[in-house]
Amino acid sequence: MTRVVADTTCGLPPDVYRRLDIPMIPQVINFGADSFREGVDIDAAGFMAKLRAGKDLPKTAAPYPGDFIEVFKRFQDAGESMVCIHPSADVSGTVRSAEIAQQDFPGADIRIIDTRTIAGPLASIVLEADALAKKGASADEVEALARSLMPRARIYFLVDTLEFLRRGGRIGGASALVGTVLQIKPILTFREGRVDQFEKERTRKKALARIKELIMAESARGPEARITVMHADARAEAEEIAADLRGALGTSEVPVMDLVPAIITHAGPGALAFGFFTPA
């Protein structure tokens, strides 16, 4: 049997990955000298409380290789292949952590995939790969499916301030916007696995309207779109936009997901993100 291994940057709700029995490797959040494993030692509510109360911004660290080793040993002992599906190595050390752990299992069939994306699109790839694996597909087939979805993934997002991205070292091609963000609301995207600027709008309202236009123009239709709306402490706004998209696209499948602490650390409260897939 083939097993899919994921990590918390995909943002799948705990009830979903527990029901599906998908191992979810936790990211690490550091508040000063205190370290917390995402979803294990701290949840989203606890993270937001500490973020609001603290003076210094938290930092993230890659998952501990030991968390991968525990999962790898369990599946190797069961004679199972593994397909590990993780965020872009340009914004996370997760792939490297998995590769370090893989060295302890030279005889195991472990595939580690850098999807070049994050959050909602990453979650969609994980779910599609897991569904195929549970149908009895080989590791080759599961890996091929994941890789076929990668170039079709799109993500656009807004942040209240670029300061979180700048301080966290994840600002990428959007660095040119620092210093002008008070006058504009930049639409950001992932390009070649890195955060990059896409367009600039004068207001958040105009930026959101432009993102809706992009989704309508670029997205596949129906279930193939795999649209997700993600937010950081902005659920009411996210729910309103998701409802608009459901009506415009004629689908009920536009879930609203909470961005996880490891992403909020870099995007900041108030962030809104939109993930989807282009037509095959």
Backbone hydrogen bonds, N-H to C=O, Kabsch-Sander energy under -0.5 kcal/mol:
donor,donor_aa,acceptor,acceptor_aa,energy
3,R,81,S,-2.7
5,V,83,V,-2.3
6,A,23,P,-2.6
8,T,25,I,-2.2
10,C,7,D,-1.8
11,G,8,T,-1.4
16,V,13,P,-1.1
17,Y,13,P,-1.9
18,R,14,P,-2.2
19,R,15,D,-1.6
20,L,16,V,-2.2
21,D,17,Y,-0.6
22,I,17,Y,-2.5
25,I,6,A,-2.8
25,I,23,P,-0.6
28,V,61,A,-1.9
29,I,36,F,-3.0
30,N,59,K,-3.7
31,F,29,I,-0.6
31,F,34,D,-2.7
32,G,30,N,-0.7
34,D,31,F,-2.2
36,F,29,I,-2.6
38,E,27,Q,-3.3
38,E,36,F,-0.6
39,G,42,I,-2.9
40,V,37,R,-2.2
41,D,37,R,-2.9
42,I,37,R,-1.3
47,F,43,D,-2.4
48,M,44,A,-2.5
49,A,45,A,-2.1
50,K,46,G,-2.0
51,L,47,F,-2.6
52,R,48,M,-2.4
53,A,49,A,-1.8
54,G,50,K,-2.0
59,K,30,N,-2.4
61,A,28,V,-2.4
67,D,64,Y,-1.6
68,F,64,Y,-1.0
69,I,65,P,-2.7
70,E,66,G,-2.0
71,V,67,D,-1.3
72,F,68,F,-3.3
73,K,69,I,-2.6
74,R,70,E,-1.6
75,F,71,V,-2.2
76,Q,72,F,-2.7
77,D,73,K,-2.6
78,A,74,R,-1.0
79,G,76,Q,-1.8
80,E,75,F,-2.8
81,S,1,M,-2.0
82,M,109,D,-2.8
83,V,3,R,-2.6
84,C,82,M,-0.5
84,C,111,R,-3.9
85,I,5,V,-2.7
85,I,83,V,-0.5
86,H,84,C,-0.6
86,H,113,I,-2.3
88,S,117,T,-1.8
91,V,88,S,-1.5
92,S,88,S,-1.0
97,S,93,G,-2.2
98,A,94,T,-2.4
99,E,95,V,-2.3
100,I,96,R,-2.2
101,A,97,S,-2.1
102,Q,98,A,-2.2
103,Q,99,E,-1.0
103,Q,100,I,-0.6
104,D,101,A,-1.8
105,F,102,Q,-2.2
108,A,105,F,-1.6
110,I,108,A,-1.2
111,R,82,M,-3.1
112,I,110,I,-0.5
113,I,84,C,-3.2
113,I,111,R,-0.5
114,D,112,I,-0.5
115,T,86,H,-2.3
115,T,113,I,-0.9
119,A,9,T,-1.1
122,L,118,I,-0.6
123,A,119,A,-2.6
124,S,120,G,-2.3
125,I,121,P,-2.0
126,V,122,L,-2.4
127,L,123,A,-2.6
128,E,124,S,-2.5
129,A,125,I,-2.5
130,D,126,V,-2.6
131,A,127,L,-2.4
132,L,128,E,-1.9
133,A,129,A,-2.4
134,K,130,D,-2.3
135,K,131,A,-0.6
135,K,132,L,-0.9
136,G,133,A,-1.8
137,A,132,L,-1.6
142,V,138,S,-2.4
143,E,139,A,-2.7
144,A,140,D,-2.3
145,L,141,E,-2.1
146,A,142,V,-2.2
147,R,143,E,-2.5
148,S,144,A,-1.9
149,L,145,L,-1.5
150,M,146,A,-1.4
152,R,149,L,-1.3
153,A,149,L,-0.7
153,A,150,M,-1.3
154,R,276,F,-2.8
156,Y,274,F,-2.1
157,F,188,L,-2.4
158,L,272,L,-3.0
166,R,162,L,-2.7
167,R,163,E,-2.9
168,G,164,F,-1.8
169,G,166,R,-1.2
170,R,165,L,-2.0
171,I,165,L,-0.7
173,G,195,V,-2.3
174,A,171,I,-2.2
175,S,172,G,-1.4
176,A,173,G,-0.6
177,L,174,A,-1.9
178,V,175,S,-1.4
180,T,177,L,-2.4
181,V,177,L,-0.6
183,Q,180,T,-1.7
184,I,180,T,-0.7
185,K,201,E,-3.8
187,I,199,E,-3.2
188,L,157,F,-2.9
188,L,186,P,-0.6
189,T,196,D,-2.7
190,F,155,I,-0.9
191,R,189,T,-0.5
191,R,194,R,-3.0
193,G,116,R,-0.5
194,R,191,R,-1.4
196,D,189,T,-2.6
198,F,187,I,-2.9
198,F,199,E,-0.5
199,E,187,I,-1.2
201,E,185,K,-1.4
207,A,203,T,-2.1
208,L,204,R,-2.6
209,A,205,K,-2.1
210,R,206,K,-2.2
211,I,207,A,-2.1
212,K,208,L,-2.2
213,E,209,A,-1.8
214,L,210,R,-2.2
215,I,211,I,-2.6
216,M,212,K,-2.6
217,A,213,E,-2.1
218,E,214,L,-2.6
219,S,215,I,-2.5
220,A,277,F,-2.6
224,E,221,R,-0.9
225,A,222,G,-2.0
226,R,223,P,-0.8
228,T,275,G,-2.5
229,V,255,P,-2.5
230,M,273,A,-3.2
231,H,257,M,-1.7
232,A,271,A,-2.0
233,D,231,H,-0.5
238,A,234,A,-2.2
239,E,235,R,-3.1
240,E,236,A,-1.9
241,I,237,E,-2.1
242,A,238,A,-2.5
243,A,239,E,-2.2
244,D,240,E,-1.8
245,L,241,I,-2.4
246,R,242,A,-2.4
247,G,243,A,-2.0
248,A,244,D,-2.5
249,L,245,L,-2.7
250,G,246,R,-1.1
251,T,246,R,-1.7
254,V,252,S,-1.4
257,M,229,V,-3.0
257,M,255,P,-0.5
259,L,231,H,-3.4
263,I,260,V,-1.5
264,I,260,V,-2.5
265,T,261,P,-2.5
266,H,263,I,-1.2
267,A,263,I,-2.7
268,G,264,I,-2.7
270,G,232,A,-3.6
271,A,268,G,-1.3
272,L,158,L,-1.9
273,A,230,M,-2.8
274,F,156,Y,-2.7
275,G,228,T,-2.4
276,F,154,R,-2.1
277,F,225,A,-1.7
278,T,152,R,-2.2
